[in-house]
Amino acid sequence: MLQKKSTLVVTFDATVQAMAAEKYCLANGVPGRLIPVPREITAGCGLAWKAEPEQEEAVLSALKTAGIGYSGVHRLEI
């Protein structure tokens, strides 16, 4: 049986925000990857950035620096 693990999930209102976040984060070495929004969360565009919980400050700081808005920050056991 798979063991659940705490995960940081940042959701976006629009696909364009999610795609801009992915482009910026990958280009700047920000940890994480783009995923479909887990069903535990209802979000606007259906895409989210997934990272380790301890990377929350780095991810949110990068999004702020890039001027990319997001709709929510969640910690899930997935």
MARBA-3410 file (N, C-alpha, C, O; in Angstrom, 1 decimal):
78
0.8,-1.2,0.0,0.0,0.0,0.0,0.9,1.3,0.0,1.9,1.3,0.7 ~ 0.5,2.2,-0.8,1.3,3.5,-0.9,1.1,4.3,0.4,0.0,4.4,0.9 ~ 2.1,4.9,0.8,2.1,5.7,2.0,1.8,7.2,1.6,2.5,7.7,0.7 ~ 0.9,7.8,2.2,0.6,9.2,1.9,1.7,10.1,2.5,2.3,9.8,3.5 ~ 1.9,11.2,1.8,3.0,12.1,2.2,2.5,13.6,2.1,1.7,13.9,1.2
2.9,14.4,3.0,2.5,15.8,3.0,3.1,16.5,1.7,4.2,16.4,1.4 ~ 2.2,17.3,1.1,2.6,17.9,-0.2,2.0,19.4,-0.2,0.9,19.6,0.3 ~ 2.8,20.3,-0.7,2.3,21.7,-1.0,1.7,21.7,-2.3,2.3,21.3,-3.3 ~ 0.5,22.3,-2.4,-0.2,22.5,-3.7,-0.6,23.9,-3.8,-1.4,24.4,-3.0 ~ -0.1,24.6,-4.9,-0.5,26.0,-5.1,-1.4,26.0,-6.3,-1.1,25.5,-7.4
-2.6,26.5,-6.2,-3.6,26.6,-7.2,-3.7,27.9,-7.9,-3.3,28.9,-7.3 ~ -4.2,27.9,-9.1,-4.3,29.1,-9.9,-5.7,29.3,-10.5,-6.5,28.3,-10.6 ~ -6.1,30.6,-10.7,-7.4,30.9,-11.3,-7.5,30.6,-12.8,-8.6,30.3,-13.3 ~ -6.4,30.8,-13.4,-6.4,30.7,-14.9,-5.2,29.9,-15.4,-4.2,29.8,-14.8 ~ -5.4,29.2,-16.5,-4.4,28.3,-17.1,-3.2,29.2,-17.4,-2.0,28.7,-17.3
-3.4,30.4,-17.9,-2.2,31.2,-18.3,-1.3,31.5,-17.0,-0.1,31.6,-17.2 ~ -1.9,31.6,-15.8,-1.1,31.8,-14.6,-0.3,30.5,-14.3,0.9,30.6,-14.0 ~ -0.9,29.4,-14.5,-0.2,28.1,-14.2,0.9,27.9,-15.2,2.0,27.4,-14.8 ~ 0.7,28.2,-16.4,1.7,28.0,-17.5,2.9,29.0,-17.2,4.0,28.6,-17.4 ~ 2.6,30.2,-16.9,3.6,31.2,-16.6,4.4,30.8,-15.4,5.6,30.9,-15.3
3.7,30.2,-14.4,4.4,29.8,-13.2,5.4,28.6,-13.5,6.5,28.6,-13.1 ~ 4.9,27.7,-14.3,5.7,26.6,-14.7,7.0,27.1,-15.5,8.1,26.7,-15.2 ~ 6.8,27.9,-16.4,7.9,28.5,-17.2,8.9,29.2,-16.3,10.1,29.0,-16.5 ~ 8.4,30.1,-15.4,9.3,30.8,-14.6,10.0,29.9,-13.6,11.2,30.0,-13.4 ~ 9.3,29.0,-13.0,9.9,28.1,-12.0,10.9,27.2,-12.6,12.0,27.0,-12.0
10.6,26.6,-13.7,11.6,25.7,-14.3,12.9,26.5,-14.8,14.0,26.0,-14.6 ~ 12.7,27.7,-15.3,13.8,28.5,-15.7,14.7,29.0,-14.6,15.9,29.2,-14.7 ~ 14.1,29.1,-13.4,14.8,29.6,-12.2,15.1,28.6,-11.1,15.5,29.0,-10.0 ~ 15.0,27.4,-11.4,15.3,26.3,-10.5,14.4,26.2,-9.3,14.9,25.7,-8.2 ~ 13.2,26.7,-9.4,12.3,26.6,-8.2,11.8,25.2,-8.2,11.3,24.6,-9.2
11.8,24.6,-7.0,11.4,23.2,-6.9,9.9,23.0,-7.1,9.1,23.8,-6.7 ~ 9.6,21.8,-7.7,8.2,21.4,-7.9,7.9,21.1,-9.4,8.8,21.1,-10.2 ~ 6.6,20.9,-9.6,6.2,20.6,-11.0,4.7,20.9,-11.1,4.0,20.9,-10.1 ~ 4.2,21.1,-12.4,2.8,21.3,-12.6,2.1,20.0,-12.6,2.5,19.0,-13.2 ~ 0.9,20.0,-12.0,0.1,18.8,-11.9,-1.4,19.2,-12.1,-1.7,20.3,-12.0
-2.2,18.2,-12.4,-3.7,18.4,-12.3,-4.1,18.7,-10.9,-3.5,18.1,-10.0 ~ -5.0,19.5,-10.6,-5.5,19.8,-9.3,-6.0,18.5,-8.7,-6.9,17.9,-9.3 ~ -5.6,18.2,-7.5,-6.1,17.0,-6.8,-7.6,17.2,-6.5,-8.1,18.3,-6.3 ~ -8.4,16.1,-6.5,-9.8,16.2,-6.4,-10.3,16.7,-5.0,-11.4,17.1,-4.9 ~ -9.4,16.7,-4.0,-9.7,17.3,-2.7,-9.9,18.8,-2.7,-10.4,19.4,-1.8
-9.4,19.4,-3.8,-9.4,20.8,-3.9,-10.3,21.2,-5.2,-10.2,20.6,-6.2 ~ -11.0,22.2,-5.0,-11.7,22.8,-6.2,-11.0,24.1,-6.6,-10.9,25.0,-5.8 ~ -10.6,24.1,-7.8,-9.8,25.3,-8.3,-10.2,25.7,-9.7,-10.8,24.9,-10.4 ~ -10.0,26.9,-10.0,-10.4,27.5,-11.3,-10.0,26.8,-12.5,-10.8,26.4,-13.3 ~ -8.7,26.7,-12.7,-8.2,26.2,-14.0,-7.9,24.8,-14.1,-7.7,24.2,-15.2
-7.8,24.1,-13.0,-7.5,22.6,-13.1,-6.0,22.3,-13.0,-5.7,21.1,-13.1 ~ -5.1,23.3,-13.0,-3.7,23.0,-12.9,-3.2,23.6,-11.6,-3.7,24.6,-11.1 ~ -2.1,23.0,-11.0,-1.5,23.4,-9.7,0.0,23.1,-9.8,0.4,22.3,-10.5 ~ 0.7,23.9,-8.9,2.1,23.6,-8.7,2.3,22.8,-7.5,1.8,23.2,-6.4 ~ 3.0,21.7,-7.6,3.2,20.8,-6.5,4.7,20.8,-6.1,5.6,20.8,-6.9
4.9,20.9,-4.8,6.3,20.9,-4.2,6.3,20.3,-2.8,5.2,20.1,-2.3 ~ 7.5,20.2,-2.3,7.6,19.7,-0.9,7.1,20.8,0.0,7.4,22.0,-0.3 ~ 6.5,20.5,1.2,6.0,21.6,2.1,7.1,22.5,2.5,6.8,23.7,2.7 ~ 8.3,22.1,2.7,9.3,22.9,3.2,9.8,23.9,2.1,10.6,24.8,2.4 ~ 9.3,23.8,0.9,9.7,24.7,-0.2,8.7,25.8,-0.4,8.8,26.6,-1.3
7.7,25.9,0.6,6.6,26.9,0.4,7.1,28.3,0.3,6.7,29.0,-0.6 ~ 8.0,28.7,1.1,8.6,30.1,1.0,9.2,30.4,-0.3,9.1,31.4,-0.9 ~ 10.0,29.4,-0.8,10.7,29.6,-2.1,9.8,29.7,-3.2,9.9,30.5,-4.1 ~ 8.7,28.9,-3.2,7.8,28.8,-4.3,7.0,30.1,-4.3,6.8,30.8,-5.4 ~ 6.4,30.5,-3.2,5.6,31.7,-3.1,6.4,33.0,-3.4,5.9,33.9,-4.0
7.7,33.0,-2.9,8.5,34.1,-3.2,8.8,34.3,-4.7,8.8,35.4,-5.2 ~ 9.0,33.1,-5.4,9.3,33.1,-6.8,8.1,33.6,-7.6,8.2,34.4,-8.5 ~ 6.9,33.2,-7.2,5.7,33.7,-7.8,5.5,35.2,-7.6,5.1,35.9,-8.6 ~ 5.8,35.6,-6.4,5.6,37.1,-6.2,6.6,37.9,-7.0,6.3,38.9,-7.6 ~ 7.9,37.4,-7.1,8.9,38.1,-7.8,8.5,38.1,-9.3,8.8,39.2,-10.0
7.9,37.1,-9.8,7.5,37.0,-11.2,6.2,37.8,-11.5,5.8,37.9,-12.7 ~ 5.5,38.2,-10.4,4.3,38.8,-10.6,3.1,37.9,-11.0,2.2,38.3,-11.7 ~ 3.2,36.7,-10.6,2.2,35.6,-11.0,1.3,35.4,-9.8,1.7,35.1,-8.7 ~ 0.0,35.7,-10.1,-1.0,35.5,-9.1,-1.4,34.0,-8.9,-1.3,33.2,-9.9 ~ -1.9,33.7,-7.7,-2.4,32.3,-7.5,-3.6,32.4,-6.6,-3.8,33.4,-5.9
-4.4,31.4,-6.6,-5.7,31.4,-5.9,-5.6,30.8,-4.5,-6.4,31.2,-3.6 ~ -4.7,29.9,-4.3,-4.7,29.2,-3.0,-3.4,28.4,-2.7,-2.7,28.0,-3.7 ~ -3.1,28.2,-1.5,-2.0,27.4,-1.0,-2.5,26.3,-0.1,-3.2,26.7,0.9 ~ -2.3,25.1,-0.4,-2.8,24.0,0.3,-1.7,23.0,0.7,-0.8,22.8,0.0 ~ -2.0,22.4,1.8,-1.1,21.2,2.3,-2.0,20.0,2.3,-3.0,20.0,3.0
-1.6,19.0,1.5,-2.5,17.8,1.4,-1.6,16.6,1.7,-0.4,16.6,1.6 ~ -2.3,15.5,2.2,-1.7,14.2,2.3,-2.0,13.4,1.1,-3.2,12.9,0.9 ~ -1.1,13.3,0.1,-1.4,12.6,-1.1,-0.3,11.6,-1.4,-0.3,10.9,-2.4
END
